[in-house]
Amino acid sequence: MILQSFIFLLGSILGSVLLLFVSYKFFKKIYLNILGISDQLNLASSILISTLLMSIGLHASFAMGSVRNLIALQKSSEEPGFLAIAGYFTIFIMITIAISFLINYLCFKFYHILTPEINEAEEIRSNNVPVALLVSSIIIVSVCICREAFVMLLETLIPYPKLIYK
């Protein structure tokens, strides 16, 4: 049990570093290119990137509970399979990334709908910190509100054994 917990901890640390590294590179290359801030970072864009990474980290932490449930279920089943756990873990991480990117994108769109007279890309490019903070707050609140639905989505993917009533 201790060895499995240690492996889970080590996998979580390595997975989180890899996830945040890849996400940072993606956000820096894609989002900041769209905003036109690819060559220099300012405070507003740093706040925005930090929030985007935080949203992915929060979603990943929400997914870890489902992974832990899956591991416990696999241990209690007749044939616990490492490949099955690794496959589900990969699916959970891919769903986490997709949901995080979707929420981040929708938050940008929501902010644009709320304030059509403000071009958030131009404001962030101009280092307008209040705009970055407002967009960041919308992202964080959306992540918090979507938490239970996200966990429920992941939990539906776990193959629970069927109960047979006699």
Short mmCIF file of the C-alpha atoms (twelve columns), coordinates in Angstrom:
data_MODEL
# 
_entry.id   MODEL 
# 
loop_
_atom_site.group_PDB 
_atom_site.id 
_atom_site.type_symbol 
_atom_site.label_atom_id 
_atom_site.label_alt_id 
_atom_site.label_comp_id 
_atom_site.label_asym_id 
_atom_site.label_seq_id 
_atom_site.Cartn_x 
_atom_site.Cartn_y 
_atom_site.Cartn_z 
_atom_site.pdbx_PDB_model_num 
ATOM 1   C CA . MET A 1   0.000   0.000   0.000   1 
ATOM 2   C CA . ILE A 2   2.830   2.410   0.859   1 
ATOM 3   C CA . LEU A 3   4.619   1.598   -2.392  1 
ATOM 4   C CA . GLN A 4   1.467   2.244   -4.417  1 
ATOM 5   C CA . SER A 5   0.926   5.533   -2.598  1 
ATOM 6   C CA . PHE A 6   4.514   6.547   -3.283  1 
ATOM 7   C CA . ILE A 7   4.155   5.644   -6.967  1 
ATOM 8   C CA . PHE A 8   0.918   7.643   -7.105  1 
ATOM 9   C CA . LEU A 9   2.677   10.629  -5.495  1 
ATOM 10  C CA . LEU A 10  5.666   10.382  -7.829  1 
ATOM 11  C CA . GLY A 11  3.386   10.050  -10.852 1 
ATOM 12  C CA . SER A 12  1.374   13.057  -9.692  1 
ATOM 13  C CA . ILE A 13  4.484   15.201  -9.316  1 
ATOM 14  C CA . LEU A 14  5.940   14.198  -12.677 1 
ATOM 15  C CA . GLY A 15  2.562   14.478  -14.388 1 
ATOM 16  C CA . SER A 16  1.870   17.922  -12.968 1 
ATOM 17  C CA . VAL A 17  5.279   19.265  -13.988 1 
ATOM 18  C CA . LEU A 18  4.867   17.861  -17.491 1 
ATOM 19  C CA . LEU A 19  1.274   19.095  -17.763 1 
ATOM 20  C CA . LEU A 20  2.154   22.618  -16.649 1 
ATOM 21  C CA . PHE A 21  5.249   22.740  -18.877 1 
ATOM 22  C CA . VAL A 22  3.317   21.694  -21.975 1 
ATOM 23  C CA . SER A 23  0.414   24.002  -21.096 1 
ATOM 24  C CA . TYR A 24  2.754   26.955  -20.556 1 
ATOM 25  C CA . LYS A 25  4.432   26.380  -23.916 1 
ATOM 26  C CA . PHE A 26  1.032   26.058  -25.581 1 
ATOM 27  C CA . PHE A 27  -0.381  29.201  -23.980 1 
ATOM 28  C CA . LYS A 28  2.743   31.188  -24.679 1 
ATOM 29  C CA . LYS A 29  2.819   30.119  -28.312 1 
ATOM 30  C CA . ILE A 30  -0.887  30.123  -29.165 1 
ATOM 31  C CA . TYR A 31  -2.749  32.486  -26.838 1 
ATOM 32  C CA . LEU A 32  -0.073  35.127  -26.715 1 
ATOM 33  C CA . ASN A 33  0.391   34.978  -30.489 1 
ATOM 34  C CA . ILE A 34  -3.345  35.551  -30.866 1 
ATOM 35  C CA . LEU A 35  -3.115  38.466  -28.449 1 
ATOM 36  C CA . GLY A 36  0.000   39.732  -30.224 1 
ATOM 37  C CA . ILE A 37  2.248   39.575  -27.154 1 
ATOM 38  C CA . SER A 38  4.466   36.696  -28.238 1 
ATOM 39  C CA . ASP A 39  7.804   38.498  -28.054 1 
ATOM 40  C CA . GLN A 40  7.494   40.282  -24.695 1 
ATOM 41  C CA . LEU A 41  5.608   39.494  -21.529 1 
ATOM 42  C CA . ASN A 42  4.110   42.242  -19.437 1 
ATOM 43  C CA . LEU A 43  2.387   42.108  -16.064 1 
ATOM 44  C CA . ALA A 44  -1.106  41.739  -17.538 1 
ATOM 45  C CA . SER A 45  -0.114  38.829  -19.782 1 
ATOM 46  C CA . SER A 46  1.786   37.199  -16.902 1 
ATOM 47  C CA . ILE A 47  -1.344  37.403  -14.737 1 
ATOM 48  C CA . LEU A 48  -3.373  35.876  -17.545 1 
ATOM 49  C CA . ILE A 49  -0.919  33.013  -18.166 1 
ATOM 50  C CA . SER A 50  -0.710  32.338  -14.422 1 
ATOM 51  C CA . THR A 51  -4.484  32.084  -14.236 1 
ATOM 52  C CA . LEU A 52  -4.668  29.814  -17.267 1 
ATOM 53  C CA . LEU A 53  -2.083  27.505  -15.688 1 
ATOM 54  C CA . MET A 54  -3.928  27.651  -12.379 1 
ATOM 55  C CA . SER A 55  -7.167  26.608  -14.073 1 
ATOM 56  C CA . ILE A 56  -5.452  23.591  -15.620 1 
ATOM 57  C CA . GLY A 57  -3.861  22.741  -12.278 1 
ATOM 58  C CA . LEU A 58  -7.211  22.953  -10.501 1 
ATOM 59  C CA . HIS A 59  -8.868  20.717  -13.075 1 
ATOM 60  C CA . ALA A 60  -6.001  18.229  -12.795 1 
ATOM 61  C CA . SER A 61  -6.404  18.188  -9.009  1 
ATOM 62  C CA . PHE A 62  -10.127 17.522  -9.441  1 
ATOM 63  C CA . ALA A 63  -9.281  14.616  -11.773 1 
ATOM 64  C CA . MET A 64  -6.892  13.040  -9.268  1 
ATOM 65  C CA . GLY A 65  -9.786  12.051  -7.002  1 
ATOM 66  C CA . SER A 66  -11.306 10.087  -9.866  1 
ATOM 67  C CA . VAL A 67  -7.947  8.467   -10.603 1 
ATOM 68  C CA . ARG A 68  -7.623  7.500   -6.932  1 
ATOM 69  C CA . ASN A 69  -11.118 5.946   -7.053  1 
ATOM 70  C CA . LEU A 70  -10.153 4.052   -10.197 1 
ATOM 71  C CA . ILE A 71  -6.986  2.699   -8.561  1 
ATOM 72  C CA . ALA A 72  -8.951  1.579   -5.496  1 
ATOM 73  C CA . LEU A 73  -11.529 -0.094  -7.728  1 
ATOM 74  C CA . GLN A 74  -8.844  -1.846  -9.762  1 
ATOM 75  C CA . LYS A 75  -7.147  -3.111  -6.588  1 
ATOM 76  C CA . SER A 76  -10.390 -4.650  -5.385  1 
ATOM 77  C CA . SER A 77  -11.191 -6.284  -8.716  1 
ATOM 78  C CA . GLU A 78  -9.978  -9.722  -9.676  1 
ATOM 79  C CA . GLU A 79  -7.546  -8.533  -12.308 1 
ATOM 80  C CA . PRO A 80  -6.036  -5.156  -11.473 1 
ATOM 81  C CA . GLY A 81  -4.346  -3.909  -14.596 1 
ATOM 82  C CA . PHE A 82  -1.663  -1.260  -14.712 1 
ATOM 83  C CA . LEU A 83  -2.378  -0.676  -18.398 1 
ATOM 84  C CA . ALA A 84  -6.058  -0.092  -17.680 1 
ATOM 85  C CA . ILE A 85  -5.200  2.462   -15.000 1 
ATOM 86  C CA . ALA A 86  -2.652  4.152   -17.281 1 
ATOM 87  C CA . GLY A 87  -5.215  4.260   -20.087 1 
ATOM 88  C CA . TYR A 88  -7.882  5.829   -17.916 1 
ATOM 89  C CA . PHE A 89  -5.340  8.252   -16.458 1 
ATOM 90  C CA . THR A 90  -4.406  9.340   -19.992 1 
ATOM 91  C CA . ILE A 91  -8.063  9.779   -20.911 1 
ATOM 92  C CA . PHE A 92  -8.699  11.781  -17.729 1 
ATOM 93  C CA . ILE A 93  -5.742  14.078  -18.432 1 
ATOM 94  C CA . MET A 94  -6.836  14.626  -22.041 1 
ATOM 95  C CA . ILE A 95  -10.363 15.454  -20.882 1 
ATOM 96  C CA . THR A 96  -8.880  17.761  -18.238 1 
ATOM 97  C CA . ILE A 97  -6.865  19.644  -20.842 1 
ATOM 98  C CA . ALA A 98  -9.802  19.876  -23.247 1 
ATOM 99  C CA . ILE A 99  -12.221 21.100  -20.564 1 
ATOM 100 C CA . SER A 100 -9.679  23.616  -19.254 1 
ATOM 101 C CA . PHE A 101 -9.014  25.040  -22.691 1 
ATOM 102 C CA . LEU A 102 -12.746 25.177  -23.399 1 
ATOM 103 C CA . ILE A 103 -13.493 27.009  -20.147 1 
ATOM 104 C CA . ASN A 104 -10.640 29.450  -20.744 1 
ATOM 105 C CA . TYR A 105 -11.838 30.146  -24.282 1 
ATOM 106 C CA . LEU A 106 -15.446 30.585  -23.180 1 
ATOM 107 C CA . CYS A 107 -14.362 32.967  -20.419 1 
ATOM 108 C CA . PHE A 108 -12.601 35.145  -22.978 1 
ATOM 109 C CA . LYS A 109 -15.745 35.125  -25.105 1 
ATOM 110 C CA . PHE A 110 -17.926 35.845  -22.062 1 
ATOM 111 C CA . TYR A 111 -15.772 38.828  -21.126 1 
ATOM 112 C CA . HIS A 112 -15.997 40.068  -24.712 1 
ATOM 113 C CA . ILE A 113 -19.804 39.780  -24.602 1 
ATOM 114 C CA . LEU A 114 -19.936 41.635  -21.276 1 
ATOM 115 C CA . THR A 115 -17.704 44.443  -22.522 1 
ATOM 116 C CA . PRO A 116 -18.049 44.766  -26.313 1 
ATOM 117 C CA . GLU A 117 -16.479 48.229  -26.232 1 
ATOM 118 C CA . ILE A 118 -13.234 46.830  -24.778 1 
ATOM 119 C CA . ASN A 119 -10.819 44.773  -26.853 1 
ATOM 120 C CA . GLU A 120 -9.289  42.515  -24.209 1 
ATOM 121 C CA . ALA A 121 -6.417  41.457  -26.471 1 
ATOM 122 C CA . GLU A 122 -5.427  45.079  -27.038 1 
ATOM 123 C CA . GLU A 123 -5.834  45.907  -23.351 1 
ATOM 124 C CA . ILE A 124 -3.642  43.010  -22.246 1 
ATOM 125 C CA . ARG A 125 -1.109  43.902  -24.925 1 
ATOM 126 C CA . SER A 126 -1.152  47.435  -23.478 1 
ATOM 127 C CA . ASN A 127 -0.478  46.018  -19.988 1 
ATOM 128 C CA . ASN A 128 -3.920  46.898  -18.625 1 
ATOM 129 C CA . VAL A 129 -3.753  44.939  -15.369 1 
ATOM 130 C CA . PRO A 130 -7.415  45.474  -14.308 1 
ATOM 131 C CA . VAL A 131 -8.619  43.811  -17.520 1 
ATOM 132 C CA . ALA A 132 -6.276  40.867  -16.944 1 
ATOM 133 C CA . LEU A 133 -7.479  40.563  -13.349 1 
ATOM 134 C CA . LEU A 134 -11.131 40.635  -14.392 1 
ATOM 135 C CA . VAL A 135 -10.642 37.986  -17.086 1 
ATOM 136 C CA . SER A 136 -8.630  35.932  -14.581 1 
ATOM 137 C CA . SER A 137 -11.391 36.205  -11.987 1 
ATOM 138 C CA . ILE A 138 -13.973 35.049  -14.518 1 
ATOM 139 C CA . ILE A 139 -11.779 32.032  -15.329 1 
ATOM 140 C CA . ILE A 140 -11.231 31.076  -11.674 1 
ATOM 141 C CA . VAL A 141 -14.907 31.449  -10.769 1 
ATOM 142 C CA . SER A 142 -15.914 29.378  -13.804 1 
ATOM 143 C CA . VAL A 143 -13.494 26.619  -12.807 1 
ATOM 144 C CA . CYS A 144 -14.914 26.569  -9.277  1 
ATOM 145 C CA . ILE A 145 -18.513 26.491  -10.499 1 
ATOM 146 C CA . CYS A 146 -17.823 23.725  -13.044 1 
ATOM 147 C CA . ARG A 147 -15.956 21.520  -10.561 1 
ATOM 148 C CA . GLU A 148 -18.750 19.131  -9.623  1 
ATOM 149 C CA . ALA A 149 -19.951 18.696  -13.203 1 
ATOM 150 C CA . PHE A 150 -16.376 18.012  -14.309 1 
ATOM 151 C CA . VAL A 151 -15.838 15.398  -11.587 1 
ATOM 152 C CA . MET A 152 -19.200 13.828  -12.427 1 
ATOM 153 C CA . LEU A 153 -18.147 13.553  -16.077 1 
ATOM 154 C CA . LEU A 154 -14.939 11.768  -15.100 1 
ATOM 155 C CA . GLU A 155 -16.738 9.491   -12.640 1 
ATOM 156 C CA . THR A 156 -19.100 8.297   -15.394 1 
ATOM 157 C CA . LEU A 157 -16.080 6.938   -17.268 1 
ATOM 158 C CA . ILE A 158 -14.972 4.681   -14.400 1 
ATOM 159 C CA . PRO A 159 -16.121 1.098   -15.021 1 
ATOM 160 C CA . TYR A 160 -17.839 0.284   -11.748 1 
ATOM 161 C CA . PRO A 161 -18.864 -3.352  -11.344 1 
ATOM 162 C CA . LYS A 162 -22.521 -4.073  -11.892 1 
ATOM 163 C CA . LEU A 163 -24.398 -5.072  -8.799  1 
ATOM 164 C CA . ILE A 164 -26.461 -8.211  -9.046  1 
ATOM 165 C CA . TYR A 165 -29.439 -8.465  -6.728  1 
ATOM 166 C CA . LYS A 166 -30.660 -11.917 -5.773  1 
# 
